[in-house]
Amino acid sequence: MNWFIFRWIINAIALLLTTRVVTGVKVPDVGTAIVAALVLGIVNAVIRPIVLILTLPLNIVTLGLFTFVINAAMLYIVASVTRLRLDSFWAAFVGAIVLSVISMLLTWLTSAFTTPRPEV
């Protein structure tokens, strides 16, 4: 349970930082970022695997690059049910990439504090 809350906070912070980097992605407040991060986690856990399987032939033909489009679509789904605002498809496309990179970096930076230490 603690890992879930930790990832949720990391993703909310990553979403807030993404709004600072990508001009077409807007989050009005911290509460919206927290809700959008939760919805994004649910969408990525439930809908994204189904879409990836359905688009597998297209993903194979594009050597996996279509996954970027799927990530943008997942961000659009989140924006449709939360107060997250996306100005265009390209904002969603770049925003999804930046969000992934920032989330990965934050997870990597904080992993030293969250990994259990072996007892001596």
Backbone bond lengths (Angstrom), bond angles and torsions (degrees), N, CA, C in turn:
res aa  C-N    CA-C-N  psi(-1)  N-CA   C-N-CA  omega(-1)  CA-C   N-CA-C  phi
1 M - - - 1.449 - - 1.522 110.84 -
2 N 1.328 116.88 -39.85 1.457 119.65 -179.99 1.522 111.35 -63.92
3 W 1.352 117.06 -36.19 1.460 120.59 179.27 1.530 110.57 -64.85
4 F 1.340 116.78 -38.52 1.459 121.16 178.16 1.525 110.63 -61.70
5 I 1.310 116.85 -47.30 1.474 120.79 -179.85 1.524 110.44 -65.05
6 F 1.328 116.88 -39.58 1.456 120.82 177.72 1.527 110.93 -60.71
7 R 1.342 117.81 -47.80 1.469 121.83 179.34 1.532 110.85 -63.91
8 W 1.315 116.45 -36.60 1.456 121.53 179.20 1.530 109.88 -62.47
9 I 1.320 116.81 -46.09 1.473 121.27 179.06 1.523 110.84 -65.59
10 I 1.326 116.79 -42.90 1.469 121.03 178.08 1.527 110.09 -58.37
11 N 1.332 117.03 -45.72 1.456 120.39 -179.04 1.525 112.33 -67.84
12 A 1.326 117.62 -34.57 1.465 120.09 176.48 1.531 110.40 -66.27
13 I 1.319 117.00 -42.54 1.468 120.49 177.10 1.522 110.11 -64.55
14 A 1.335 116.92 -42.21 1.466 120.91 178.17 1.525 110.68 -61.45
15 L 1.316 117.64 -38.49 1.458 121.00 178.28 1.530 110.90 -66.34
16 L 1.318 116.86 -41.64 1.468 119.94 176.96 1.530 111.32 -63.35
17 L 1.325 116.82 -41.40 1.461 119.94 178.54 1.528 111.19 -68.54
18 T 1.315 117.29 -33.05 1.465 120.73 177.55 1.520 110.80 -63.09
19 T 1.323 117.01 -36.69 1.465 119.45 178.65 1.523 111.59 -66.32
20 R 1.323 116.89 -24.57 1.467 120.64 177.17 1.524 111.66 -77.86
21 V 1.339 116.81 -27.98 1.463 121.38 -175.68 1.531 111.75 -92.04
22 V 1.331 116.88 -43.64 1.469 121.74 -176.50 1.528 108.25 -101.82
23 T 1.321 116.08 119.50 1.469 119.54 -174.40 1.528 113.53 -69.68
24 G 1.321 119.10 -24.46 1.458 121.19 -176.99 1.516 114.84 -86.31
25 V 1.335 117.79 -1.42 1.464 122.18 178.80 1.526 107.44 -107.42
26 K 1.343 115.79 124.96 1.466 119.66 -175.86 1.524 110.52 -130.61
27 V 1.316 114.80 132.40 1.467 122.33 174.21 1.523 106.15 -125.97
28 P 1.356 117.83 119.47 1.462 119.42 -174.58 1.531 115.24 -65.65
29 D 1.329 117.93 -33.94 1.463 119.13 -177.49 1.527 110.30 -156.08
30 V 1.317 114.90 176.66 1.463 121.08 -177.36 1.531 110.81 -66.66
31 G 1.310 117.20 -38.26 1.463 120.63 179.16 1.519 111.85 -59.56
32 T 1.311 116.05 -41.08 1.459 120.11 177.17 1.518 110.90 -64.80
33 A 1.324 117.01 -38.53 1.466 120.39 178.45 1.521 110.80 -63.97
34 I 1.322 117.38 -38.81 1.463 121.07 179.50 1.525 110.40 -66.73
35 V 1.333 116.84 -44.69 1.467 120.71 178.82 1.529 110.21 -65.81
36 A 1.340 117.27 -43.88 1.462 120.98 -179.43 1.528 110.98 -64.22
37 A 1.327 117.72 -36.50 1.466 120.64 177.72 1.524 110.61 -65.89
38 L 1.316 117.54 -39.10 1.461 121.01 177.21 1.530 110.66 -65.14
39 V 1.329 116.36 -46.87 1.467 120.44 179.75 1.529 110.33 -64.16
40 L 1.328 117.15 -39.15 1.462 120.45 178.39 1.531 110.87 -62.90
41 G 1.311 116.81 -40.10 1.462 120.31 176.59 1.519 112.12 -62.37
42 I 1.322 116.56 -41.76 1.463 120.75 179.38 1.533 110.36 -67.61
43 V 1.334 116.51 -44.07 1.467 121.00 179.59 1.527 110.28 -62.48
44 N 1.333 116.69 -43.26 1.465 120.15 179.85 1.525 112.39 -68.08
45 A 1.318 117.53 -26.88 1.466 120.80 -179.80 1.526 112.45 -85.21
46 V 1.330 117.86 -29.08 1.457 120.41 -173.28 1.534 112.23 -107.41
47 I 1.317 117.29 -54.49 1.468 121.08 -171.99 1.525 112.38 -83.12
48 R 1.320 117.64 -41.60 1.467 121.18 -174.54 1.537 113.45 -58.40
49 P 1.339 120.44 -44.30 1.472 118.66 178.33 1.528 113.39 -61.13
50 I 1.326 116.70 -37.25 1.460 120.51 178.43 1.529 110.14 -65.12
51 V 1.322 116.84 -45.36 1.468 121.13 179.61 1.525 110.46 -64.59
52 L 1.324 117.10 -39.90 1.469 119.56 178.38 1.526 111.66 -62.21
53 I 1.318 117.57 -39.48 1.465 120.43 178.66 1.528 110.60 -68.30
54 L 1.330 116.48 -42.35 1.469 119.78 -179.21 1.525 112.47 -66.14
55 T 1.316 117.11 -30.36 1.470 120.87 -178.32 1.523 112.08 -101.83
56 L 1.312 117.44 17.23 1.459 120.87 -177.74 1.532 113.59 -56.36
57 P 1.331 119.55 -44.90 1.472 117.64 178.61 1.536 112.83 -60.25
58 L 1.318 116.48 -42.76 1.464 120.18 178.37 1.523 110.75 -65.12
59 N 1.330 116.40 -37.37 1.456 120.87 178.15 1.527 111.35 -65.89
60 I 1.312 116.40 -37.01 1.468 120.01 178.22 1.525 110.19 -67.74
61 V 1.329 116.92 -43.56 1.464 121.01 -179.17 1.534 111.15 -63.35
62 T 1.321 116.97 -36.79 1.467 120.37 -179.27 1.527 112.57 -91.67
63 L 1.326 116.14 10.65 1.470 122.08 179.42 1.532 112.27 56.58
64 G 1.319 116.00 36.81 1.456 121.52 175.37 1.513 115.26 88.95
65 L 1.320 118.02 -5.95 1.459 120.05 -177.79 1.526 112.82 -69.72
66 F 1.329 117.71 -22.12 1.458 120.47 178.10 1.531 111.15 -66.06
67 T 1.304 117.27 -17.55 1.465 121.07 177.10 1.531 111.14 -60.18
68 F 1.329 117.03 -32.66 1.465 120.04 176.63 1.529 111.03 -62.68
69 V 1.316 116.43 -38.88 1.466 120.77 177.89 1.527 109.81 -66.87
70 I 1.320 116.76 -40.26 1.466 120.85 178.27 1.531 110.16 -63.35
71 N 1.330 117.24 -41.79 1.465 120.43 177.84 1.526 110.99 -62.04
72 A 1.319 117.17 -40.36 1.467 120.51 176.69 1.526 110.57 -63.91
73 A 1.324 116.88 -39.68 1.468 120.78 178.30 1.532 111.05 -63.93
74 M 1.322 116.90 -38.78 1.462 120.06 178.02 1.532 110.53 -64.13
75 L 1.331 116.04 -37.75 1.468 119.90 177.11 1.527 110.21 -66.94
76 Y 1.334 116.78 -36.58 1.465 120.48 175.98 1.528 111.34 -64.39
77 I 1.317 117.49 -39.08 1.467 120.76 177.66 1.526 109.90 -61.82
78 V 1.323 116.41 -43.45 1.473 120.57 178.68 1.521 110.17 -63.17
79 A 1.333 116.91 -41.21 1.459 120.41 -179.87 1.530 111.62 -65.51
80 S 1.325 116.94 -28.58 1.466 119.38 -178.73 1.526 112.71 -74.17
81 V 1.329 118.03 -21.91 1.466 120.11 -178.28 1.527 113.23 -112.13
82 T 1.324 117.78 -2.52 1.467 121.15 177.23 1.530 108.76 -126.74
83 R 1.318 116.13 -176.42 1.464 120.66 178.32 1.529 112.23 -88.80
84 L 1.320 117.38 9.89 1.458 121.68 172.92 1.520 108.06 -65.41
85 R 1.337 117.24 133.41 1.460 121.34 -178.18 1.522 110.57 -117.64
86 L 1.332 115.19 134.37 1.458 122.49 176.83 1.522 107.76 -120.97
87 D 1.341 117.28 127.96 1.457 120.87 -177.46 1.520 113.14 -75.30
88 S 1.318 117.69 -32.08 1.458 120.30 -176.41 1.525 109.42 -158.65
89 F 1.345 114.48 175.18 1.448 118.90 175.60 1.523 110.36 -62.91
90 W 1.328 116.77 -39.83 1.467 120.13 -177.54 1.527 111.02 -67.04
91 A 1.321 116.44 -33.13 1.470 119.08 174.69 1.524 109.95 -64.32
92 A 1.332 116.76 -40.93 1.467 120.58 177.48 1.522 110.40 -66.87
93 F 1.330 117.21 -40.81 1.457 122.39 -179.16 1.527 110.94 -62.25
94 V 1.334 116.05 -52.84 1.476 120.33 179.64 1.522 109.86 -68.48
95 G 1.333 117.08 -38.64 1.452 120.85 179.46 1.517 112.67 -61.39
96 A 1.328 117.29 -39.30 1.465 120.85 178.93 1.530 110.77 -65.78
97 I 1.332 116.12 -39.76 1.468 119.62 178.48 1.523 110.65 -66.68
98 V 1.324 116.19 -47.78 1.468 120.32 -179.22 1.529 110.52 -63.99
99 L 1.322 117.04 -41.02 1.468 121.01 178.33 1.524 110.82 -60.49
100 S 1.305 117.37 -42.14 1.474 120.88 178.70 1.522 111.50 -64.18
101 V 1.316 116.18 -44.04 1.475 120.08 -178.85 1.521 110.59 -65.90
102 I 1.327 117.22 -46.19 1.470 120.20 -179.55 1.524 110.86 -64.16
103 S 1.324 117.15 -42.47 1.463 120.80 178.31 1.525 110.85 -61.26
104 M 1.331 116.35 -42.55 1.462 120.36 179.08 1.529 110.85 -63.45
105 L 1.333 116.23 -44.14 1.471 119.98 -179.88 1.526 111.91 -64.93
106 L 1.328 116.83 -42.64 1.467 119.75 178.56 1.520 111.56 -64.57
107 T 1.314 117.00 -39.56 1.460 120.32 177.24 1.522 110.39 -64.36
108 W 1.325 116.52 -43.02 1.461 120.62 179.35 1.531 110.95 -64.04
109 L 1.338 117.17 -42.97 1.459 120.42 -178.92 1.527 112.39 -66.86
110 T 1.308 116.61 -34.08 1.470 119.43 -177.47 1.524 113.13 -93.30
111 S 1.323 117.91 -4.13 1.463 119.57 -177.92 1.524 112.11 -64.92
112 A 1.315 117.03 -26.71 1.463 119.89 178.56 1.531 111.02 -65.98
113 F 1.336 116.54 -27.67 1.460 120.41 -178.67 1.517 112.86 -89.85
114 T 1.326 117.43 -16.37 1.452 119.90 -174.41 1.510 114.70 -107.55
115 T 1.328 117.94 -14.78 1.466 119.21 179.79 1.527 109.27 -78.64
116 P 1.309 116.90 135.32 1.456 119.28 179.73 1.524 111.69 -67.54
117 R 1.279 115.51 139.61 1.465 121.88 179.20 1.524 109.05 -89.50
118 P 1.339 117.84 139.77 1.467 119.14 176.65 1.534 109.95 -69.85
119 E 1.302 114.32 140.49 1.467 118.47 179.83 1.501 109.52 -82.95
120 V 1.328 114.96 140.43 1.473 121.34 -177.84 1.491 109.82 -101.44
